[in-house]
Amino acid sequence: MPLPFMTAGRGFDATDDVALPYDDHDQWRRPYRLGPWRVGVAAVLLLLASFILLATVITALAAGGSGAVVCAVVAAVVIAVALRMLRMGTWVSRHGVRRVSLLHTSTVAWNQASAVRTVQQPVRWLGLPRTVQGQALVLVRRRGEHVPLLTTHSADFLSRGDAFERAADTVEAWGAEYQRAH
Protein backbone atom coordinates (compact mmCIF):
# COMPACT_ATOMS: atom_id res chain seq x y z
CA MET A 1 0.00 0.00 0.00
CA PRO A 2 1.58 3.32 -0.99
CA LEU A 3 1.96 5.84 1.80
CA PRO A 4 2.12 9.30 0.18
CA PHE A 5 3.30 11.01 3.36
CA MET A 6 6.39 8.76 3.45
CA THR A 7 7.82 9.86 0.11
CA ALA A 8 8.39 13.06 -1.73
CA GLY A 9 5.95 11.96 -4.41
CA ARG A 10 8.45 11.13 -7.08
CA GLY A 11 11.90 10.33 -5.77
CA PHE A 12 14.69 12.88 -6.01
CA ASP A 13 17.77 11.58 -7.71
CA ALA A 14 21.15 13.17 -8.12
CA THR A 15 20.47 13.22 -11.87
CA ASP A 16 17.37 15.41 -11.55
CA ASP A 17 17.87 18.69 -13.36
CA VAL A 18 14.31 19.95 -12.97
CA ALA A 19 13.90 22.14 -9.90
CA LEU A 20 10.11 21.83 -9.76
CA PRO A 21 9.52 18.22 -10.89
CA TYR A 22 5.77 18.12 -10.25
CA ASP A 23 2.91 18.59 -12.67
CA ASP A 24 0.47 19.93 -10.05
CA HIS A 25 2.09 22.84 -8.22
CA ASP A 26 -1.07 23.56 -6.19
CA GLN A 27 -0.68 20.38 -4.13
CA TRP A 28 1.46 20.54 -0.97
CA ARG A 29 4.60 18.39 -1.38
CA ARG A 30 7.58 17.53 0.79
CA PRO A 31 10.65 18.10 -1.44
CA TYR A 32 12.72 15.38 0.25
CA ARG A 33 12.45 11.87 1.62
CA LEU A 34 12.00 11.24 5.31
CA GLY A 35 15.16 10.52 7.25
CA PRO A 36 15.89 7.24 9.01
CA TRP A 37 15.72 8.81 12.48
CA ARG A 38 12.17 10.03 11.99
CA VAL A 39 11.00 6.76 10.44
CA GLY A 40 12.73 4.71 13.15
CA VAL A 41 11.15 6.62 16.02
CA ALA A 42 7.71 6.40 14.38
CA ALA A 43 8.17 2.64 13.89
CA VAL A 44 9.10 2.18 17.54
CA LEU A 45 6.05 4.21 18.60
CA LEU A 46 3.78 2.09 16.39
CA LEU A 47 5.33 -1.06 17.87
CA LEU A 48 4.65 0.30 21.34
CA ALA A 49 1.06 1.06 20.29
CA SER A 50 0.59 -2.54 19.17
CA PHE A 51 1.64 -3.78 22.61
CA ILE A 52 -0.72 -1.29 24.25
CA LEU A 53 -3.55 -2.51 22.01
CA LEU A 54 -2.74 -6.09 23.00
CA ALA A 55 -2.93 -5.00 26.64
CA THR A 56 -6.27 -3.39 25.83
CA VAL A 57 -7.67 -6.67 24.53
CA ILE A 58 -6.33 -8.65 27.49
CA THR A 59 -7.70 -6.08 29.94
CA ALA A 60 -11.09 -6.05 28.22
CA LEU A 61 -11.33 -9.87 28.29
CA ALA A 62 -10.09 -10.26 31.86
CA ALA A 63 -11.57 -7.35 33.74
CA GLY A 64 -13.44 -5.21 31.21
CA GLY A 65 -14.42 -1.68 32.02
CA SER A 66 -12.38 1.42 32.47
CA GLY A 67 -8.90 -0.16 32.26
CA ALA A 68 -9.50 -1.22 28.66
CA VAL A 69 -10.81 2.24 27.76
CA VAL A 70 -7.73 3.90 29.26
CA CYS A 71 -5.42 1.53 27.34
CA ALA A 72 -7.32 2.18 24.09
CA VAL A 73 -7.07 5.95 24.54
CA VAL A 74 -3.33 5.75 25.29
CA ALA A 75 -2.82 3.58 22.18
CA ALA A 76 -4.79 6.06 20.05
CA VAL A 77 -2.63 8.95 21.33
CA VAL A 78 0.60 7.03 20.62
CA ILE A 79 -0.60 6.20 17.09
CA ALA A 80 -1.60 9.84 16.49
CA VAL A 81 1.83 11.06 17.64
CA ALA A 82 3.61 8.53 15.39
CA LEU A 83 1.57 9.58 12.35
CA ARG A 84 2.07 13.28 13.10
CA MET A 85 5.83 12.66 13.33
CA LEU A 86 5.70 11.28 9.80
CA ARG A 87 3.90 14.45 8.63
CA MET A 88 6.42 16.80 10.25
CA GLY A 89 8.74 18.78 8.02
CA THR A 90 8.69 21.42 5.31
CA TRP A 91 6.09 21.31 2.54
CA VAL A 92 5.97 23.54 -0.54
CA SER A 93 3.39 24.47 -3.14
CA ARG A 94 2.52 27.34 -5.43
CA HIS A 95 0.85 29.03 -2.44
CA GLY A 96 3.87 29.11 -0.14
CA VAL A 97 5.89 27.08 2.28
CA ARG A 98 4.37 25.18 5.21
CA ARG A 99 6.32 24.18 8.31
CA VAL A 100 4.68 21.27 10.16
CA SER A 101 5.84 20.51 13.71
CA LEU A 102 4.42 18.07 16.24
CA LEU A 103 1.86 20.46 17.70
CA HIS A 104 1.80 23.41 15.31
CA THR A 105 1.56 24.11 11.59
CA SER A 106 2.46 27.48 10.06
CA THR A 107 2.20 28.60 6.46
CA VAL A 108 4.01 31.52 4.85
CA ALA A 109 2.85 32.70 1.44
CA TRP A 110 5.58 33.29 -1.13
CA ASN A 111 4.58 36.97 -1.42
CA GLN A 112 5.31 37.39 2.33
CA ALA A 113 8.87 36.07 1.91
CA SER A 114 11.77 38.21 0.80
CA ALA A 115 14.35 35.39 0.50
CA VAL A 116 15.02 31.71 1.04
CA ARG A 117 18.68 30.98 1.71
CA THR A 118 21.08 28.57 3.36
CA VAL A 119 23.06 29.95 6.31
CA GLN A 120 25.77 28.59 8.58
CA GLN A 121 24.57 28.83 12.18
CA PRO A 122 24.10 26.85 15.40
CA VAL A 123 21.24 24.40 14.89
CA ARG A 124 19.38 22.09 17.25
CA TRP A 125 20.52 18.48 17.22
CA LEU A 126 17.52 16.18 16.51
CA GLY A 127 15.20 18.91 17.79
CA LEU A 128 16.68 18.74 21.28
CA PRO A 129 17.87 21.81 23.23
CA ARG A 130 21.54 20.97 22.49
CA THR A 131 22.91 23.03 19.59
CA VAL A 132 25.75 22.22 17.22
CA GLN A 133 27.29 24.09 14.32
CA GLY A 134 25.51 23.29 11.08
CA GLN A 135 23.58 24.67 8.15
CA ALA A 136 19.97 25.80 8.08
CA LEU A 137 17.66 26.74 5.25
CA VAL A 138 15.82 29.85 6.45
CA LEU A 139 12.95 31.80 5.00
CA VAL A 140 13.31 35.54 5.53
CA ARG A 141 9.95 37.26 5.87
CA ARG A 142 9.41 40.79 4.64
CA ARG A 143 9.12 41.88 8.29
CA GLY A 144 12.72 40.73 8.80
CA GLU A 145 12.13 37.62 10.89
CA HIS A 146 13.90 34.37 9.98
CA VAL A 147 11.90 31.12 9.88
CA PRO A 148 14.09 27.98 9.89
CA LEU A 149 12.80 25.41 7.40
CA LEU A 150 15.46 22.67 7.30
CA THR A 151 18.64 21.96 9.25
CA THR A 152 21.53 19.58 8.69
CA HIS A 153 21.06 18.04 12.14
CA SER A 154 17.32 17.38 12.06
CA ALA A 155 15.78 13.91 12.11
CA ASP A 156 15.52 14.01 8.32
CA PHE A 157 19.06 15.06 7.43
CA LEU A 158 21.40 13.90 10.22
CA SER A 159 24.39 12.25 8.46
CA ARG A 160 22.75 12.92 5.07
CA GLY A 161 24.47 16.09 3.84
CA ASP A 162 23.75 15.44 0.16
CA ALA A 163 20.04 15.02 0.89
CA PHE A 164 20.04 18.35 2.76
CA GLU A 165 21.75 20.10 -0.16
CA ARG A 166 19.22 18.70 -2.66
CA ALA A 167 16.26 19.61 -0.45
CA ALA A 168 17.60 23.10 0.23
CA ASP A 169 18.22 23.69 -3.48
CA THR A 170 14.71 22.50 -4.31
CA VAL A 171 13.01 24.73 -1.74
CA GLU A 172 15.14 27.69 -2.87
CA ALA A 173 14.07 27.00 -6.47
CA TRP A 174 10.40 26.93 -5.47
CA GLY A 175 10.90 30.20 -3.60
CA ALA A 176 12.69 31.87 -6.50
CA GLU A 177 10.04 30.72 -8.96
CA TYR A 178 7.05 31.92 -6.99
CA GLN A 179 8.60 35.07 -5.53
CA ARG A 180 9.17 36.20 -9.13
CA ALA A 181 5.51 35.51 -9.91
CA HIS A 182 4.26 37.78 -7.11
Secondary structure as the mmCIF struct_conf table of DSSP 4:
data_model
#
loop_
_struct_conf.conf_type_id
_struct_conf.id
_struct_conf.beg_label_comp_id
_struct_conf.beg_label_asym_id
_struct_conf.beg_label_seq_id
_struct_conf.end_label_comp_id
_struct_conf.end_label_asym_id
_struct_conf.end_label_seq_id
HELX_RH_3T_P HELX_RH_3T_P1 PRO A 4 MET A 6
BEND BEND1 THR A 7 THR A 7
BEND BEND2 GLY A 9 ARG A 10
HELX_LH_PP_P HELX_LH_PP_P1 GLY A 11 PHE A 12
TURN_TY1_P TURN_TY1_P1 ALA A 14 THR A 15
BEND BEND3 ALA A 19 LEU A 20
BEND BEND4 ASP A 23 ASP A 23
TURN_TY1_P TURN_TY1_P2 HIS A 25 ASP A 26
BEND BEND5 GLN A 27 GLN A 27
STRN STRN1 ARG A 29 ARG A 29
BEND BEND6 PRO A 31 TYR A 32
HELX_LH_PP_P HELX_LH_PP_P2 ARG A 33 GLY A 35
HELX_RH_AL_P HELX_RH_AL_P1 PRO A 36 ALA A 62
TURN_TY1_P TURN_TY1_P3 ALA A 63 ALA A 63
TURN_TY1_P TURN_TY1_P4 GLY A 65 GLY A 65
HELX_RH_AL_P HELX_RH_AL_P2 SER A 66 ARG A 87
STRN STRN2 GLY A 89 SER A 93
TURN_TY1_P TURN_TY1_P5 ARG A 94 HIS A 95
STRN STRN3 GLY A 96 VAL A 100
BEND BEND7 LEU A 102 LEU A 103
STRN STRN4 THR A 105 ALA A 109
HELX_RH_3T_P HELX_RH_3T_P2 TRP A 110 GLN A 112
STRN STRN5 ALA A 113 ARG A 124
BEND BEND8 TRP A 125 TRP A 125
TURN_TY1_P TURN_TY1_P6 LEU A 126 GLY A 127
BEND BEND9 LEU A 128 PRO A 129
STRN STRN6 THR A 131 ARG A 141
TURN_TY1_P TURN_TY1_P7 ARG A 142 ARG A 143
BEND BEND10 GLY A 144 GLY A 144
STRN STRN7 HIS A 146 THR A 151
TURN_TY1_P TURN_TY1_P8 THR A 152 HIS A 153
BEND BEND11 SER A 154 SER A 154
TURN_TY1_P TURN_TY1_P9 ALA A 155 SER A 159
HELX_RH_AL_P HELX_RH_AL_P3 GLY A 161 ALA A 181
#
